[in-house]
Amino acid sequence: MFRYAIAASAALMMVAGVAAAEPMGPSTMTIHRSDRGTAITKRFINHRGEMVIKRKVINGDTVTRSRTVHDPMTGVGYTRSRTSIGE
């Protein structure tokens, strides 16, 4: 009986994890074109209440993606960035 409860709770956590990955608050998307390329910015509040900003800059065959997360309680934010060529 215990193993059925564990299997059911694992299935529930997988479904809840997929639902929690979606933006919880209002989201906005901005597209800005310039001579340096096209910048796409998406802003939303995630399931933890953090402000998330995703940026994608397309310049010819180079694509740079960055993700910035700001915690409203502490005011601390971090950014992760990566660049790829040929997308």
N, C-alpha and C positions, 0 to 999 in steps of 0.2 A: 504494500500500500504506500509505503514511504517513497519508493522509486517513482510511482505515478505522480505523486505530489511534486517531486523534484522536476520531472519531465514537464508537467503542466506549468510550473513556475518559470522554467527556462523558456518555454514557448511564449508565455506572457511577456517576459522581459525582452525577447527579440522583437515582438510586435510593438511594445512600448518604446524601444530604442529607435525603431524606424519612425514612429510618430514624433518623437522628441527631436529628431534631426531636422525637422522642418522649421522655418522661421515662425516665431510665435507672435510677434508684433507686426505692425505695418512695415512694409518694405518699399524702398524706392530704388529706381535704377536711372542712372544718368549716362548719356553717351556724349562725349566731347571729341570733336575732330579738329586737328590742327596740322601744321606742316610736319610735326614730329611723329604723327601717327594718330590712332584712334584709342581713346581711353574710355573704358566701360567701368562704372562704379556702381556697386550694389550695397545698400545699407539696410540692416535689419537687426532686430533684437532676437537673440537665440533663446533656447529653453531655460537657460540659467539667468536670464535677465541682462546679459552682456550685450553691448553694442558691437556689432560685427560690420566691418567695412571690407569688401572684396574689390580689388582693382585688377583690371586686365588691360595692359597697354600693348597694342598691336602696331608694330613699326616694320613694314616690309615683311620679311620672313622671320622676324624676332618677336616672340611673345613673352611678356613679363607679367607674372601673376603675383599678387601680394594679398595677404589677409591680416587685418589688424583687429584685435579684440581688446575692448576697454571694459574693465570691471567697474560698475558704478559705485560699489561700496568702498573700494580702496582707491579708485582713480588711476590705477596702474593699468597700462596697456602693453601689449607685445605685438610685434610684426614678424611675419614669416614671408619670405619672398623667394621666387625661383624664376629662372629665365630658360626658355627653350628656343631652339632654332629649327625652322622647317616645318611649322605646323600650318 
